[in-house]
Amino acid sequence: MPELLRIKTADFLFTVKATSIENRKHVLNKTFKARNSGSSTYALKLMPALDLSERPKIFIDDSCSLFIHQNQLIKCHEIDLIAPIFFENTIYQIEWFFLQDVETAALTHRSQNLCDAFIFTPSEKGINTAKLTGAINTGNDVGWMRLPLIFEREGNTYTQNIAFEVLPTKMALHQDLPAMYQTIDQTFPLWRFSLVEKTEQNAAQSKQRGHFPLMWLANFSQLRERFKQGLKVICAAPHSRLQPTVMNTKAARLKGRLPYKLGEKVKQDFANGQYDKHYRVEKKQLSLDTPENRFIKMAVSQCKTKLAEFEERLRSSNEAPDQLRLSEAFLTELHTWQQPLKKVLGQSFLKDVGTFSGLKHESLVLQQKTGYSAVYQVWQELKFYLDVFGYQSSISMKSVAEIYEIWCFLCLKQILENDLNFELRVNNRAKLSPNAFFEYQLKDGFAGAFEFKRADGVTARLAHEPLFSKTTKPIKSYLVNQKPDIVLEITLPATDDEPKEKQFIWLFDAKYRIKTDKSRFEVENIDSTDYVPDDAINQMHRYRDALIRLSSSQSGKGKSRPVFGAFALYPGFFAQANAINPYADSIEEIGIGAFALLPSMQETTSTRLGAQTCGHVWLLAFLQSQIGGNASQKTSSISDYLYAQEATRIPYDGMQQVLYPDLTMTVALGSQRDRNNAYFEAFEQDTAEWYHIQQKTFLAKFKQHIAEEIRYLALALTSDTHSATKQIDKIWPVKRVSLLPRHAITEQQAGKKSSVEDLYYLFELGKPLKLKNAVTHVPQRSTKNSMKLTTLTLLEKAEKLKDVDEVYQEVMT
């Protein structure tokens, strides 16, 4: 691996190596350019400050070595980098070469996995120096990665922290992530925080109150030194106060000058011969049992108790082999934090201090006195967590892949509410439960789904990671369990024409990845356009094929495919308002594809997702086309549109797929001009076998695929009662339909010959069925005016053509 960075001190040489990062730098620069975002500053942070032996070096392009501008080499707290070198999903080899004799060295990170990744090699005289070597895969963890080094030399222990910021390449870290955090915190407060991850981020961006242990621990780890120093000062000079003390004393023990009334009382008693009587005497003396000391005892006791609870529970949770996340160094550190507090509680002056019951008024001692003011301030910051806290505290966040997944889930929720006019009826935001490591987890599946309803009766369920297995009902997976990230289920209400509810499902999988490699057979330009990786698209095909809905009927169990579309959501950047989704064709043709999804520019200043810039324009447009956004829209037209889509209509080879098994087209028979009488007599005598209509005329009314679905022709013949119109009294079953040039249709089939090349649909007819009541007032002129799509049931209810209810409105042209 080529070397990227080198830092040298009197104690060690620190180096970072990695495979080429040029592609990641290119993607990051492309992201900054697309987002109109200035590049960030890049730095390494050192704590404690280091005395450098030479200026740090950063290596670019494997060809040149550039000195980083570093004026101060003594007591250096921060090293500015001229370019980013730490990225997500990258493996870095990190080494400390110790320039002096070192007995042992290790990392003391919270994560056991990170600590285990480093191996210490002791020195051998004349052969090599001691070194600590390890490899880190940054994965999807972005933010500040801290490497806490501890080493021993000549019986002394030294610590050194080196921290660097791991950057995402597919989003602007300081622009997109805060917008995602804001959206997530509104619905799932505190979910995004984690006890142990490779990286940390500023926790002060969240303004959450309440009992959240991880937040308290993050703050205490930063404030404990101030807390400890304040307590040290208090123990050295505890505050005391003159407080009145009442005693009942015999006259012989009274000392000093007595109050006038008391003296008169003693004289009077002596005169009466009363020498053993006790007298009430009130004196003032210094006491440590003050409200301020009671407060200190309460604060120290609560911190000690809370840390002990942390340690006990975390050690218990960490014992399971499959949950070994915490390093022993971190657990030992928790134990060490308790020792100064335990020592304070053992101080003699606190033994006589009572129970704290609150402050009746402001205390200048707690606000101003040295030691007391420090402890009081720290306690207030711990009490309110982050509401009065600055940006010093940091805490681990869940990986950016998890953050992106939940943000996509909530983005869909906001689209349903804000743009598609759904009203939230069941809110399961409270169904968060802490795990063994104090981290909040979502209750996944349909049990934790959001449920919505619209004014038109359409209902929706939005679920996160529901499980489909061999035993789930009514939708199951016959072989392998399936767990898509997001499931959107839409239910259309029952109507007079459709007595049963209809359900439609769309699946979404959030993929925090962008395609970076392509095969030699692909023509996609991945350098100029963001595409989702191929395996993500393959997974969408798997989801759609694997899920089967079981329904019971009189004929037995029926199987159907409930998924009307499966789509990947990925962080591609496009100016969506002025661009075309690269997956638009596949979405329309087969119902498989992807939608780019990132926070829009407006989200950084608004709590409502904006769709005008990049955001979710394509996803919103798709959902509006599928389930509508107008409450006055008929639900039947929604189902017609969904069933009429090209992607929905793909049958198995050799089969047909139809929505209406009795789909009927009304149409008037053509004029008798130039046609032989036998053609019309065949329709009158029920012996006709053929009907033809020009394709241009048909397509002017209906979409092309409808010709294959028509099962009956309701042909209007000359009316006996209304000479100006025609009537329908027979229904002709359609055996087959063909598309032929007009000259290929015979005189017997069409009533006359023709040599034109225009295409015609030729319907082969079966024996006709007689209508109980004829449908009258069918226009004679303009074949188009007589054409309607209906069903046998609806046709039987009508008396006139204008009364015939139409179906399949979405296939009208």
N, C-alpha and C positions, 0 to 999 in steps of 0.2 A: 504493500500500500504506500502511495506517495505521502510525504509529510505535509501537513497543512499549517501547523502552528508549533512554535517553540518558545518556551519561557525558561530562563535560567536564573537561579538564585544561588546563594552560597551553600544551600542545603541540598537542592535537587535540580534536575533538568526535567521539565514537564513538556511532553510532546503529544500531539494529536495527529493521527493518520486516518485516511479514508480513501476509498476508491474515488474515481472522478466525480466531482460534485458540479461540474460545469452545466450539465443538463438541468439540475435543480436550480442553479443560479439563473439560468435562462428562463425557466418557468416562473420563478419569483419576479424577475424583472418584467416579464410579460404581464404578470398579475398586477404589479404596481402601475404599469403603463395603462392597462385596461381600466383600472379603477381610478385613474387620475390621482393616485396616492403617492406622495413622496416617499422615497425609501427611508426606512428607519435607521436609527443609529445602532451600531453593533458594538458590543463591549463584553469584556470579561470582568467579573467583580471578584475581588480578593478580600478575604476576611480571616484573620487579621491582615493588615497591610503588609506587603512584601517589600524587601530590599532587593531589587533586581541587579544581577551582575552585568547584564547587557540589555540592549534594547530588544524587545520581543520581535520575532520574525513571523511573517505570514507568507505562505508560498501559494502563488497563483499560477494556474495553467501548467504546473509541473515544470515550468521553464525559467521562471525568474523569482528571485527572493527579494521581497520588499520589506524595508523596515517600517514598522508601524510608528506613527508620530507619537513619541512618548518623551516629553520633556523631563519629567520627574521620575527618576529611577529609585529614589529612596522613599520609603513609606508610601508605596503605590497602592491605592485602593481600587483603582479601575484602569483597565487597559482598553483603549479604543481600537477597534478593528476597522480596517479600510474596506472590508467586504464581508458579507455573511459567509460563514463556513459550517454552521450547524443547522441541519434541516431534519425534518421528520422522515421516518422510514429510511434511515441511513445507518449503516454500521460504522462505528468509529473505534479505532484502536487507540487506547490512551495509556501512556506509560509515565511513571515517575522513576528516573534514574537518580539514586541517592549518591551525592558526591562525598559524603562522609559515612563513617561506619554507623549502620542502623541495625538494631537487633530485630525489630519487627515493624510492619506497616500494614495498614488495612483501611478500608472504607467503613464509615459508620453511618451509612445512609439508612433511612427507615426501611427501605425495601430490601428484603432478604435476597431476592433475585439479583439486585444490582450489586450487593455486597459479594455474593457468590461468584460474580462475573470477574472478580479481580483476584489474582494470585501473586503472593509475595515470594520472591526468589532471593534468599540471603546471599551475601557476598562471599566469595572464596578468594583467599589471598593470592594475588598474582594472576587471577583468571578473570574475574568480573566483579562489578559492583552490585550492591543490592538494588533491586528494582521491584516495583509494583506494576503489574501489567493486567489489562482487562479490555474486553470488547463490549461496547454498548450499542444495542439496536434501539434507536429512538422511537421506532414504531409510530403510533399516532399520538404520542404524548408531546404536546407543544407547551411552551412556557419556559420558565427558568429551571434548568437542571443544575442542582448543587452537588458537587463532589466533595464530601467532608473527609479529608485525609487525616489519619492519626498515625504517628510513628514514634518510636522510642529510640533514644540515643543517650548512651552513658547514664542510664537510669532515669532520665528525664523524659516526660511525655510532651509531644508537641502536636498541635492541631493546625490544620490549614484548610480553608474552604475556597474552592474555585467554582464559580457559577457562570453559566453562559445560557443564552436564550435560544431554544430550539424553535425554528420558524416553520410554519406551514408554507407550502409552495402554491397551494390552490386557492388560498384566500388571504386577504389582508388581515393579519393577526389582530392588530389593534383597532381595526374597523369592523370586521365581520363578527369576531367572537363576542365583543361586548353587546352587539345587537342580538346575537343568539342568546346570550346570558339573560338579557332583559326579557326576552320573550319567554324563556324557560322559567325564570324566577316568578313571573306573574302567575303561572299556573302550577308549577311544581317547586315551591320555595325550598331551597337547600338541597335539592336532588343532585345538583352538579358537583357537590363537594365530595372529596374522597380522602380517606385517611392516608393511604399509601399509594403513590404513583411515582414515576420517575421524575416528573417535573412538578413545579409549583407555580402559582400565579397569585397576583394581588387579590386578596379576599375582600378588601375594602370596597370593591365595586358592588358588593351585595349589601343591602341595608335591611337585614333580617333580624328581628328580635325573637326571643323565645329560648326555650331550652334545647340548644343544639350542641352536643358535646364536642364535635370536631371544631366548631368555631371557637369555643372556649379554650380548647387545647392549643389551637394555632396562636391565639393571642397570648396565652400564658407562656408559651415557649419564647416569645419575643420580649415579654415584660418581666420575666422572672428575675433578671439581674437587678433591675431597678427595685423590684419588690424586696429582694434579698438585702440589698444595700440599705434600704430604708429601715428594714427590721433590725439590721445590725446597729444602726444609730439609736433606735428606740431602746434596744436592750442595754446599750451603754448608758443612756440617760433617759429613763422612763419619766413620763410626765406625772407629776403629782399635784394635788390641790388641797388647800386648807378646807377641811370639812367639819361641821359641828358634831361633837360627840357628847352624849348625855350619860352621866354616871350618878348613882345613888351612893353617897359617901357619908360616914360618920363624922361628927364634928371634930373628933380628935385628928382626923386625917386631912382636914381642910388646910390648904397652904396658900400663902400669898395673900394679896389684898382681896377681900371678899366684897361682892356687890352689897350696897347699902341695905336692901331689903332682906338679903340672906343673913347679913350680920345681925339685924334687928330680930329676925326669926330665931337665930341661935341664942341670943341673949334672953329672949322671952322663954325659950324652952329650958335653959339653964336655971332661970329664976323659978320655974315650976318644977324643977327637979328631974327633968327629962334629959338624961345624958347619953342614951343609946339610940337616939332617933337618927334616921338616915335623911340626908338632904340631897335634893336634885341639883346637880351642878353641870352646866353646859360649857364645854371647852372646844376650841378649834385646834386640829392637828393635821399634819400632812398625811394624805392617803393616796395610794396608788389605784384604788378602786374608783376610777373616773370613767365617765361615758366614753372618752377617747380610748382608754386602755381596753374597755369592754369591746369596743369596735375592732381594735387590733386583734384581740383574742378570737373574735368571731370570724374575721376575714382569714386569718391564718388557719384556723381550724377547718373552715369550709374548703379552702384550697387544698389542704392536706388530705381531707376526706375524699375530695373529688379526684385527686391524682391517684390515691390508693385504689379507688374504684376503677379508674381507667386501667391501671396496671393489672389488677386482678382479672378483670374481664378480658383484656387483650391477651394476657398470657394464656387464659383458658381457651380462647378462640383460636389462638395460634398453635395450640398443641396438635390439632388434627393435621395429619400429613398433607391432605388436599387443600388445607387453608394456610399453609406456611407462607405468610406474606411479610411478617414483621421480622426485622433483624434483631438479634439479641442485643446489639449495641443500642438500639432505640428503646427496648424494654428496660435495659439497665439505666439508660438516661432518665426514663420516667421515675425509676426508683431513686436515682440520685437527686432529682429535683425535690423529693419529699424530705430529705435529710435536714436541710436548713430549717424547714418549717417545723419539723419534729423537735429540733433543738430549741427553737423559740418557744414552743409550747411547754418545754421543760423548764423554762426560766422561773426562778422563785417568785419574782414580782407578779407573775400572772396567776399564781395559785390562789391569791386572795382576791382576784378580780372576778366580779360576778358576771351574770348573763346579760348580753347586749339586748336591749329592748327598744332600740331606736334612739334618735336624737330629737329632743324637743325643740331645739333651735340650732342655727348654724354654729359650728365650732371653729373658732379662729385657730385653735391648736391643730385641727385636722387640715385646715386650709393653708397654714403658714409655717408651722413649726417644722424644722428640719427632721427628716425621717418620717414623721407622721403624714406630712403633705404628700410625700412620694408614695407611701402605701395607700393613702386615700385616693390619689389619682389613678393608680394602677387598678385598685378595686372598682372604681367607677367604670373604667374601660372594660374590665372583665365582666362587670355586671350588665352593661349594655352592649356587650360584644363589639360591634363595629359602628354603632351609630355615632359615637364620639371619637372614633379611632381613625387615624390617618392611613397612609399607604405602607406602613412598616410591616404589617402582618401579611404573611403568605400562607397558603394552604393548597394542598393538592386538589386538582380538578380531575374529573373523569376524562378519559381520552377524548380527543377531538372527534373521533369517529362516533363515540356514544353521544357526545353533545350534538353533533350534526344530525344523528338519527332522531333524537327527541325533538330537535328544532323542526325538522321536516314534518314530524307527526303534528306538532302544534301549528305549523304553517297551514296544513290541511284543515285543522280545526278552525283557524281564523278565516280561511276562505269560505268554509261552510257558513259561518256566522255573519261575516261582514259583506260577502259578495253574492252568496246564493240564498240569502234570506231565511236560513234555518235558525231556529231558536233552541238554545241548549235546554234540555229537559232534565237530563241526569248527568250530574257533574261528579266524577270520581277523582277529582284532584286531591281529595283528602286520603286516598288509598295509597299512602306512602308509608312504608314500614322500615325501621332501622334493622340492619343486619348485625352480625356479631362484631363488626368493626365500626359501628356507629354510623354507617353510611345508609342513606335513604334509598330504597329501591321501589320501582313502580310495580303495581299489581298488574301483571301483563294479562293479555287475553281479553275475551269478551266480558269477563267479570269486572275488568277495570275500564271498560269502554265508555266513551262519551256518547250520549244519545241525544238526537236532535229531532225536531218536527217542524214542518213548514205549514203555512196557512192552507195550502192545497191538499194537505193530508199526507204528503210524502214524508217518510221518516228516514233517519240515517243513523248508522252506528259507526263510530271510528274507534278501532281497536289497535292496541300496540302488541305486537308479537303473540297473536293467538296461536295455539298449537292445534294442528290437524293431524290426527293419528288414525290407527285402524279402528279405534273404538269411539271416536267423536261422532256426534250426530248433529244435524242432518248431513254435514259435509265431512268427508273422511278422506284419508290418504291410504290406499290399499297396501302399500309396501313400506315406504320410508316416511317417518314423521316430517312434516313440513311446518316451518315457523317463519312466515314472512314478517318483515318489520311492521308494515302498516296495512290494515285491511279496512276498506271503505265499503259498507253494505248499505244499499239504498232499497227501500221497500215502498212500492206503489200501492195505494189502498185499493180495496175491492170496489167495483162499480156495478151498475146494472148489467152492462154488457160483459164485464169480467168479474164473476162472483168470487174469484180467488185473488189473494194478494200476489204480487210479482216481486221477486227479489233479484237484485243485480249486485255483483261484487267486482271491485277493482282492487288489485294488489299493488303495493308500492314497496320498494326496497331501497333504503338510503345507502348509497355507496360513496364513502368519502375517498374516492379515487378518480383519477383521470387517465385515459389511455395514453401510454407512453411508448408502447412497442406495437408494431404491425408486421404482418407477414408480407412476403413479396407478392402475394396475390391480391392484396388490398390496395385500393386507390385513394383511401381517405388521407387527407392532408392533416396529420395530427399536429404539425407545427403551427398551423394557422387557425385551427378549429379544435375546440375541446370536445372529445368524445368519451363516452363511458367505456370501461374495459370490456372486452369480449365476454369474459366469464360472467359479468353481471347480466348481459343480455341472455346468455345461455340459461342463467338461473331463472329469468322471467319465463322462458319457455317451459322450464321444469315445473314451476309453480302452477302454471295454467293447465298443464297436462295431468299433473298429479292429483288435483282436487276434484272430487266427484260428489255430487249431491244425490242423496237417496230420498225418494218420495214414494209413499204408499198409495196404491190405487186399487180399483176392483180387479184389475188384470195382474196385480202383483207389484213387486218393487220396481220402480222406474229409476233409471240413472240419467243424470244430465250433468253438463259441465257448467258450473255456476260463475266461473271467472270470465268477465267480459273484456278484461284487459289487464296486463301485468307490465309495470313500468319501473325502471330504475330512476332514482333521484340522485343527481350527482352535482358537485360544485363547479360546474362549467360556467364560464363568464361569457355572456352575450348581451348586447343591447337589444333585448327581446322585443321591445316595441317596434323596432325597425328591422328585424331579422326573422328568418325562417328556421324553425327547429330542424336540425339535421336528421331527426328521426320522424319527421312529420309523415313521410310516405309509409314507413313501416307501421306507424300507429294507425293510419287510416286503412291500410291493406290487410294487416294481420292482427292488430290489437296488441302488438309488442313493441316496446321502444323505451325511450328515456326522456326525462325532462330536466333541464338544467335548473338548479335551485340554489340561490344565494340571497342573503339579505340585500335589499335594494338600498340605494343611497339614502332614501328618505327614512329608513328604519333607524338610522343613528340618531335622529331627532324626533321621531314619532313612535308612539307605542303601537300604532296600527301599521300593519305591513303595507308598504306602498308598492304598487305594481307598475309604476310608470317608467322606471329606469331599467333595472335588470330583473331583480326579484323573481316573480312567479307569473309573468304575463302568459306564457305558453300553458302552464298547468291550469291557470284560471280559465283560459279560453277553452281548453279541452273539457273541463268539468262543466262549464256553462253549456257547451254543446251536448253533453251527455245527459245531464239531469236538470238543465235549465236554471234560471234564477228568478223567473217571473212567477209569482204566486197565482196569477190568473190563468196560467197555462194549463191546458187539460193534461191530466196524467196519462191518458191514453195516447196522446201524441208523443210523450216521452218514451213509452214502451215501443211504439211504432218506429220511432227513430232508432232506438237501440237495436231492434231486431232487423232493421233495414240496412244497417251498416254493412259494408263489404267484409269487414273482419268477422262479423258475427255469422255470416252466411256461407262460410267455407265448409262444405260437407266432406265426408269421406268419398274417395274416388268411386264412382259408379252409383252414388246415392244422391238424393236431393234433400234439401232442407227448406222447409216452408213454415211460415208462421200461421197462416190460415188454411186449414185443410180443405175448405170449401170456398176458396177465393173465387169470386165471380166477377166477370167484366160485362157490363151492359154496353151494347153497341148496336146501331141501326144497320140493317142490311143495305148494301149499295143500291144505286138506281138501276132501272132496267134498260137504260140506254146501251145499245149495241150488244146486249147479252141475250143469249137464247132463253126461251121460256122454260126449258127443261131444268135449268139451274135454279129458278125460283120455285118451280113446281116441286122440286126435291125438298125444299124447306117446308112447303105447305103440306107435303105428304109424309114428312118425317123420315125421308130417305137420304137427306143430304149428308155427305161425309167430309166436306171440306169448307173452310172459310179462310179468306185471306184479307190482310190489311197492310197498307204500305208502312214500312218501318218509320219513315219520316213522320207520318201521322201519329203513330203509336208513341214515339219518343217525344213528340210535342206535348203529350199528356202525362206519360209515365216514364220511370227509369227503365233501362234496358232489361235488368234482371227479372222484372215482374213478368215478362212474357213466359218465363219458365215456370212460374208459380201459379198461373191461372189454371184453375181446375174446371171451371164451367164458363160457357159463353151464354149470356142472356141476349139472344138476337131479336131485335125488334123488327117485326114484319108489318105489312100494311094493315091499318086499323079498319075494322068493319063499321065503326061508329063515328070516328073522327078522320075525315079524309085528309086533313092538313097535318096529321101526325101519324105516328106508328105506335104499335103496342107490343109488349112482351108477354107471351103466354106459354113459351116453352124454354126449357133450360137444356143446353147441349153439353154433355161431358166432353172434356178435351183429352184425347188419348196421347197426342204428341204435337209438338210445335217445331217447325223448321224455318230457317231463314234462307230464302232463295232469291235469286234474281227473277224479275217478273217473267222473262221469256222461258224460264224453266218450269213455270206453273202451267199445266195443260188447260185446254178449253173445258174439259169435263170438270176440273177442279175450280175454275174461275168464271165459267160461263162465256168466255171469249178468249181468243189468243192475243198475245202482245209480244213485241220484240224489244221492249225497253230493258235497260240494265238495272233499273232501280230495284232495291231490295225490298222484299215483302215477307211478312210473317205468314206462314201457311199452317193453319190449325187442322189437325185430323180429328173428326168428331165421332162420338158414339151415338147411341140411340137417345133421343131427347126425352126429357121429363116434363110432364104437364103441370103448369102452375094452377093452383086452385083459383086464384083471382089474378086476372091479367093486370099488368102495369101499363098504364096508358100515358098519353101525352109525351111520347118520345119524339124529339125533333127529327124531321125528315132531312133537313139540309144541314150540312157541315157535320161530318161523322164525329168530329171532336166533341161537339156539344152533347152527343148521346153517350159518351164514354164515361163510365164510373166504375170504381172498384168497390165491391160490397161482398156480402156473404149470402148464402141461401136463406138463412134465418132472417136477415134484415130485409131481403128482397120480398119475402112472403108477407111482410108486415105493411108494405107500401102499396098505395093505389095508383099514384102518379110518380113519374120519374123524379120529379123535384123532391118527393118525400123519401126517396131512397137514401138511407144513411150510408155514408162512405166510410171506408176503413183505409188504413195505410196512408194517412195524409202525408207522411214524410217521404213517400216515393213519388209524389207529384212533382212534375218539372215546371 
